Amino acid sequence: MSTIAIEMETPRRDVKTVSFLAFWLIHRYGHRVVIFGSQNELATLVCHRPEVIVLPHVRYARMAEAMAFARDRGTPIALLPSEGIPPWDDVIPLITVGAEEFRADVALWMSWGRRAAQYCAAHRTVPNARIAVTGCPRFDTQLPPLRPLLPTRDEHRRRHGIPADAQVVTWFSSTIYANHPLGSEELVRRALEPRSSADFFNAHYDVRAVTYDHQTMYDHFIEIFARHAVAHPEVFHLVKPHPADQVGPIRARLAHLPNVGIAPVAEPVDALMAYGDVQINWRCSTSFEAWYRDVEAPVITVEHPNLRSDYNVGLTVGNEVVHDFAGFDAAVARYLGGGRPGPELVARRREFLDDYLHRPESTAAESCAREIDHLAGEAPPPRWTWGNVRRAARHVARQLPKGHWQTVRRARDEEKHLDPDEVKTWIDRLNDVFGGKVDASRYELFA
């Protein structure tokens, strides 16, 4: 039995991925799993001494001490990207792997799809790693084996106050730089500050243009959405805010409308996609997740005609695109009336999925667990060096006055707090589906 440590970088996004991966590592391979939060890489290596550590990327200069510790100890580093589809191919190494100085330390890189894997192999992005095309565990609940995990349609409707006979239009918002409490100018200023060699933001696209586009799209989108809700009281309009969205302005604009609901930020998107009749968004990963579930899913993208950046525009290559209320109203009516995307859009979706999002035979989490188990079996015996003794001593000295060993310890009300109840809920549900007996004695949250 080996100890496998897995980072949960953004709990609202990653809790499914990490829980599913932990389940299979324990259920099928008998490993012990430690789940830890972001910025605790070194603390986890020092305190738990895992045989393998699984990270979403190695982007940040602050990770240098942890990378050196893993290198000296002989701990293999596996990468499972949390953001696996880049806006352009030439940023695949930065988005899905990380800083150039750390790439040689990666022993296993698990790609969402074949295109990124082929790019990294051709460019020797991870020169010492085995590259495996596994798919993305976050989307496993869109696959038939895990669809029983979804609530029923009636449960979903009761949860959101949706009338039994109403059709549903669901907006997956993604304008994360709109309405920011810092203000757009301060947000841009901070984004442009040099941070590390992994800072690809201002090197690859115009921060000011993207910030402008997010605010412009939020204002444009919410007006169209509100107007449609007023014009069609028989249709229920459901909003799923992005985890990084400012929800207050959305509530202020829409909450008074009787046929509008706002889903909790932390709610998984699976049931929202399964039981919505039409999905709408702007340059969002929920597009290809919907195609992944049903390649003929009705998905509409709203675009403002005067945006300044093409960032992430490729994510909507298979959606019907509208620019104003008239186009939006007509497209929604057509889909609610039983229309489906045309053959050209469906062909684009199939091509995108074939390139970027591998569909495993069972689930992506199983594929990832198999690769990680294989890596653990190849891991050399751990070793202590004087360098690591000094790193461990420095960590202990820093943390001893704080009364805990985590570099960053988050309170329950903080955004990146790891909730043990959420992890337990997902693992218990997998136990029910697959007949597992994984309990909390086999995994630990280092949070």
N, C-alpha and C positions, 0 to 999 in steps of 0.2 A: 504494500500500500504506500503510495506517495502522497505528499501534500501538494495540491495545486492551488495557487493563489490567483484570483481573478479580480481585476479592477472593474468597478461599476462607476464609470466617469460621471454620467448624468442619470441619476436614478429614474426620473420620470420617463426617460427614453429607453434606458438600458436594463430595467429590472427584469423584463421578460428574457432577454438574451442571456443574462448572467444566471438567472434561476434555471432556465432550461439546460444550459451548459453544465451547471452544478449537478442537476438531477442525473444527467447521463454519465458524468464522470463518477458519480457515486453508485448509481443503480447498476450500470453495466460493467464498470471497471474497478469498483471498490476503493476509489481514492477518497482521501479527505480533502475538503475544499475550504479555503479561506477567502471570503469576499471582502474587499476593502475599497475605500473611497479614493477619489482623486487626490493627488499630492501626498499620498501615504505609501508610495512605492518603496522608499528606503526603510521606513518603519516596518513594513510587512516583511521585507527581506531579513531585517535584523531580528525581529521578534518571532517570526514563524518559520524561517529558513525553508521555504518551499523548494521542492524539486523542479518545479516549472512555475514561471510567473507569466500570466496572460494579460496583455495590455491592449488598449484600443489603438495606440500609436506611440511614437517616441518623438513628439514634436518640440518639446520645451527644453531650454537650456537648464532649467532648474532640476531636470532629471539626471544630470551628469553624475552626481554622487551615487544614486541608485544604480545607474548603468555600470559604473565602475565596480560597485559591490557585486553585482550579478556576474560581471565578467571575471573578477578575481575568484569568486566562489565556484564558478563553473555552472551557474544556474541558467538553464536555457530560457530565452525570452521568446514567447509566442505572441504574435499580433493578430487580433481579430478586430478589424476596423468597425467603429461605430458609425462612421461616415464613409461608405464604400463606393459611392458613385460620384466622381468629381465633376465640376462644371466643364472642364476641358481636360483632354488626355495629358497635356504636358504638366499638369499639377497632380497627377496620380501619385507620384512619390511623396509629395508633401502632405496631401490630404489623407492618404490611406497608409502611409508608412511613417514619415516624420523627418526629423533633422538629419542632414547628411552624415554628421559625425557619429550618429548612433546606428546607422543602418547595417553596418557590418556585424553588430552584436545580435541581430535578430536571427533566431534559429528556425523559426517556423512562421510563415506568413500565410494567413487564410484569406483568400480573396472571395468577394461576393460573386464575381463572374469572370469569364474567360478573358475578356478584353484587358482588364487591369492586370490579370496574371501574365498574359502574353507581353504586355508593355514592360512590366517589371522584370520579366525574364530576359527580354531583348536588351534592356538598358542596364542590366545587372544592378537593379535598385537595391536588392537585398542579396548581396553576393554570396553570403554564407548560409542562406536559408533554404529550406525546402518550401516550395510554393505549392499550395493545395487550393483547388477551387471547391469551396464548400457551400456557397450560398450564405444567406444572412439569417441567423436564428431569430432575429426580431420579427421576421415575417412568417415564422413557422405556423402561427395560428391562422394564416390564410390558406394553409394546405389541409387537405382532407383528414390526415391522421389527428390533427389537433382542433378541428372545428367543433368537436364536442365540448371544448372548453368555453365556447361562447355562451352567454345567456340566451334564453329563448327570445323569440320576437316579442312575445307578450311581456316578458320581464323587462326587455329593453324599452318598450313603449311606456310601461308604468314608471320606470326610472326617470324618464325625461318628460313625462306628462304629455305624451303624444296621443291624440285621439285614435281610437281603434281603426277608423276608416280613412284617416288622413294619409296622403302621400307626403314623402319627406324629401326636402332638399337640404343637403348637408354641406356646410362651408368649413373646409379645413384651412384655417388662417395660417399665414406664414410671414407676416410683415413685422419681423422681430425688432427692427430698428425704428419703427413708427412710434410716436407718442412717448418716446423714452424720457424718463424723469430727468435725465441729465440735460436734455435739449439736444438738438441735432448738431450744433456747432461743437459742444463739449464732447459729444460722442465721437465725432470725427477726429477731434484733437487727440483724444485718448487712443483711438484706433491707430493713429499714425505714429504714435510713440514707438521707437525701436524697442522690441522685447527680447527677441532671440533669433538665432539662425533659422528657427522653424517658423518665423513670422512671415507667412506667405501673403497676408492680407493685402497690404499696400503694394506688394511687388507684382501682383497679378490682376488686380482690378482697382478701379477708382472708388475709394471708400466714400467720397463725397457723393458721387453719382449713385452708388447703391443705397446710401442713406436717404437721398432724395427720392429714389424710386420706391422705397418701402413706405415712406410717408404718403407719397402721391397715390400709390396703389391702395393703401389702407383707406384713404379718404374716398377714392373712386369706388372701391369695392363695397364698402359699408353702405354707401348711399344707394347703390344698385340693389344690394341685398334688402335694405330696409324698404325701399320703394316696392320691390317685388312682394315682400311680406304684406304690405298694405294693399296692394292690388289683388292679391290672391289669398284671402283669409281662409280658404278651404285647404291650403297647403301648409304643412308644418315646416318651419325653417329652423334648423338646428346648427349651432356654431360649435366647432371644436377648436378652441384656441391652441396655438402652438405653445409648447412649454416655456418658451422665452418671450411670448407676447405680453403686452401690457393689457390685462383683461378689463381694468376699470373703465377705460373709454368705450370698449365694446358693450359692456353692461349699460353704461350711461346712454348710449345711442339706441339700444335694442330692447332692453329689459321691459319697457312699458308695452311692447307689442304682444298681444295675447297668443299669437301663433308663432312665437320665437322662443326657443330654448337655448341655453348656453351650457354645454357639457363641462364638467370639471376638467381643469387643465391636465390633471394626472390620469384621466380615464384613457385606457388603451383605445386605439382607433378601430380595432377589429370589428366589434359589433356595430359601430357607427357606419362602417363600410358595408357590412353584411346586410343591414336592414334599412339603409337609405336608398331612395329611388333614383336620385341624381346627386352626384358629387361635384362640388365646385371648389376651385383653388386658384392659386397663382404661384407658378414655378416651385412646386412643392413635391417632396418625395412621396406624398400620399397618392400622386398620380400613378407612378409605376407600381406602388403597392396594390392599388386597385386593379391595375392590369394583371398583376401577378395572381390575384384572386380570380378574376374573370376578365379575360382579354377583350370582351365586348362590353365591359362596364360603361355606363353613361358618365363620362367625366368631362366637365367644361372648365376651361381656363379663361379668366377675365384678364385682359391686358389693357392698360392705358395707352393711348396712341403716342404719347410723347415721353417715353421713358429714356433714360440716359445710359443704361447698361444692359448688356445681354447676359449678365451673370445668371446661371442656372436655367436659361431659357430652354436648354436641351431636355430638361426634365418633363416638358409638356409637349414633346414632339408628337405624341399620339393622342392629344386631346383636341376637341373642337375649341377654337379660340374665338371669343367675342370681345367687343370693345366698348359697347354701350348698352343702355337698358333695353333698347329694342331688340338687339341681337341676343342678349341674355334671356329676355322673356320668350322669344321665339324658340331658342334652343331648349330651354327648360320644358316648355309646353310640348315640344316634339318628343323629348325623352319620356316625360310623364305619360304621354299618349302611347307609349310602346315602341318608340323609335330606338334604333341602335346605331352605333358608330358605323360609318361607311367602310368598305373594304380597304381603302387606302390608309385610313387611320389604324385599322386593325393590323395591317401589314407593318406599319411603322412600330407599333407596340411590340409585335412579335420580334422584330429585328432588334429593338432596344433590349428586350428581356434576354434574348439570345446572347447579346454582347455583354450585358452588365449584371444580370441577376440569374445565377444558376439555380435551377429547380432540382433539388435532390430527390432521390428515390423515396426516401421517407421524410426526414426532417434535417434541416441544416445543423441544428444543435447536435444531432447524432454524428454527423460527418465531422464537425469540429472536435467533439469529444474523442472520436477515434484517432484523429491526427494528434491531439494533445497527449493521449495515452501512449501513442507510439513514440512521441518525443520524450516522455517521461521514462520510457523503457530504455532509451538510448543515452539518457543523461549520465555524465561521468560522476564518480563519487564526489560529494562536496568537499571543499577544502577551505581551510582558513589561512589567510595571509596576514602579515603584519599591517598591511594597508587596510584590510577589512576590520582587524581588531581596532585600529584607530578610528575608522568610520563608525563602528558600533559604539565605541566609547564616547565619541562626540555626540552621537544621537542620544545615548543615555544621559549624558550631562545636560543636554538641552532640554530633555523631557522631564527629568526627575523633579525639578521645581514645579512643573505643571501638574504632576500627579497622574499622568497618563502617558502612554507610549506612542500614540498617534501623532504624527507631525501636525495634522489638522484634524481636530475633533469637532464635529458639527452637532449642534443641538437639534432637537426634534423639529423645531419650527424653521430651520434653515433649509434652503432650496436643495442642497446636495446631501442632506441627511439620508443615511441608509436605513430603511424601515424593515426590521426583521419580520414583521407581520406580513408585509407584501411578499417577501421572498418565500415565507412559509406557505402563504396562500397559493402561489404558483406551483411550488413543489408538491403540495398536497393534491392539487388538481391533476398534476402529471401522475402522481401515485395512483389516482383513481382511474385514469385512462389506460395506463400501462401496467397496472398491477404491481407497482413498486412499493417498497417499504423504507423509503428514505425519510429519516427524521432529523430533528435538529441536532442530534448528537454527532452527525456525520459532517456538518458544516458549521462554520463560525463567521459571524460578521465582525470584522475588525473595524469598528466605527465609533 
